[in-house]
Amino acid sequence: QVQLVESGGGLVQAGGSLRLSCVASGSIFRVNTMGWYRQAPGKQRELVASITRSGGTIYADSVKGRFTISRDNANNSVYLQMSSLKPEDTAIYYCNTIPRVARWGQGTQVTVSS
């Protein structure tokens, strides 16, 4: 079963950029769809972006035009390039398979200041 480790979060001012990384312990070649999720205090975890094995992507309306998801199957990694960040993007970000068959990792904190 795939194990996931997220990194790349941090504190950034509104309008700034961050690149999040998700590294799997095993090959994701056979995993059709990977996704990035986020959860803010007092809110439910939500899917913000997904990518298929062949590169097809879907984005939540709240991040369209600002976030870009990508994957590197050779390095068992999934990335989320975030630009034009807003305070409402503040959350813990997680990656996982879709449908979810792996345990949640620790996530990486993204904090966007005003």
C-alpha positions in Angstrom: 0.0 0.0 0.0 1.3 3.5 -0.9 2.6 5.7 1.9 2.7 9.4 1.4 4.9 12.3 2.7 4.0 15.9 2.0 6.4 18.8 2.2 7.0 22.3 0.9 4.6 24.3 3.0 5.4 27.5 4.8 4.4 31.1 5.5 3.9 33.3 2.5 2.4 36.7 1.9 -0.8 37.1 -0.1 0.1 37.0 -3.8 3.1 34.8 -3.2 3.9 31.3 -4.4 4.7 27.9 -3.0 5.4 24.5 -4.5 4.2 21.5 -2.5 5.7 18.0 -3.0 4.2 14.6 -2.2 6.5 11.6 -2.3 5.2 8.0 -2.3 7.0 5.1 -0.7 6.1 2.9 -3.6 5.5 3.3 -7.3 2.5 5.4 -8.3 2.7 4.1 -11.8 -0.3 1.8 -11.2 -2.3 4.5 -9.4 -4.6 6.1 -11.9 -5.5 9.3 -10.0 -3.7 11.3 -7.3 -5.1 14.3 -5.6 -4.3 17.2 -3.3 -6.6 18.0 -0.5 -6.7 20.7 2.2 -8.3 21.2 5.5 -8.6 24.5 7.4 -9.6 24.7 11.1 -13.4 24.5 11.4 -13.8 23.3 7.8 -14.1 19.9 6.2 -11.3 18.4 4.2 -11.7 19.3 0.5 -10.3 18.1 -2.8 -8.5 21.0 -4.5 -6.9 19.3 -7.5 -6.5 15.8 -9.1 -4.4 14.3 -11.9 -4.7 11.1 -13.7 -1.9 8.8 -14.8 -2.1 10.2 -18.3 -2.0 13.8 -17.1 -5.7 14.8 -17.1 -6.4 17.4 -14.4 -9.4 18.7 -12.5 -9.4 21.7 -10.1 -11.8 23.0 -7.5 -13.4 26.3 -8.6 -11.6 28.1 -5.7 -8.1 27.4 -7.1 -8.7 27.3 -10.9 -6.1 29.5 -12.7 -3.9 29.7 -9.6 -2.8 26.1 -8.8 -1.2 23.6 -11.1 -1.0 19.9 -10.2 1.6 17.6 -11.8 3.1 14.2 -11.3 6.4 12.5 -11.9 5.8 8.8 -12.0 9.5 8.0 -12.3 10.2 9.7 -9.0 6.9 8.6 -7.4 6.0 12.2 -6.7 3.1 14.6 -7.1 3.4 18.4 -7.0 1.1 21.3 -6.4 2.4 24.7 -7.7 0.5 27.4 -6.0 0.6 31.0 -7.1 -1.4 34.2 -6.4 -2.0 32.8 -2.9 -4.8 34.2 -0.8 -5.4 34.1 2.9 -8.3 31.7 2.4 -5.8 29.2 1.0 -4.4 28.8 4.5 -4.8 25.1 5.5 -3.0 21.8 6.0 -2.4 20.3 2.6 -2.5 16.5 2.0 -2.1 14.2 -1.0 -3.7 10.9 -1.5 -5.0 8.4 -4.0 -8.5 8.8 -5.6 -10.4 6.8 -4.5 -8.5 7.0 -1.2 -6.9 3.7 -0.3 -3.9 5.0 1.6 -3.7 6.4 5.1 -3.4 10.2 5.4 0.1 11.5 5.8 1.1 14.3 8.2 0.3 17.0 5.6 2.1 20.3 5.2 1.0 23.6 6.6 0.4 26.5 4.2 -0.2 29.9 5.9 -0.9 32.9 3.8 -0.8 36.3 5.5 -2.6 39.4 4.6 
